[in-house]
Amino acid sequence: MLLAAIFSMPLWQRAAMGFGDYQTWLAFNFLNAITTILFIVGQTSTLAIVLTICFAILNGAPIGRA
């Protein structure tokens, strides 16, 4: 999650320069809300573990905007 946040920082900076701070902030909040909901998967299997790791990466990307 932390690595996704670090690597997404340049993308968020570029988005803020291109679309404006407010629009980028809205996208950050939307992406963070959607990816937080994805953590509801509650089964213990290899697929669930892989999905949780993928969701953590997706959830970490919006943190790079903060």
N, C-alpha and C positions, 0 to 999 in steps of 0.2 A: 504494500500500500504506500509506504513511504517512497520507494523507488519510483512508483508511478507518479506520485506527486512531484518529485524532483524532475523527472523527465518531461512532465507535461507543462512545467512553468514557461518554457519558451513558446509553446503553442498558445497558452492563455495570453501571454504578452502580445503576441502577434495578433490574436483575435481582438484584444482590447484596442490595439492601434487601428485595426481595420474596421471593426464594428462599433467601437465606442465602449466605454467602461460599463455603462448601464446595461446594454444588451449582453455583454459578456458576463456580467454579474447574474443576469437572469438565466443565461445558459448554464452557468455554474450551479445555481440553486436547483434548476430542473434536473440536471444530470446527477447531482448529489442525492436528490429525493428519489429518483428512479433507481439508482444503484443501491441505495440503502434498503429499499423494499425487496431487492433481489436476495437479501440475506435470509429470507423467510424459509428457504429450502431447508428442511429439518431431518433429512434421512442420513443414516451413517452407511455410506458406501463409497467406493472409489470415485464414482461419478460425482457424488455430492461434495467430496473433498476437492476435486478438480474445479467444480463450479464455484465453490467458496473462494478458492484462490483467484479464479478469474473475476469474480465479483469484487474481491478485495482490490484487485488491480484497477478495475473500473471505478470503484468507489474512491480510490486514491487520486485519480486523475483530477477531479474537481478541486481537491485540496491545494493543488498547485496554483490555483487562481487566488487563494486567500492571501 
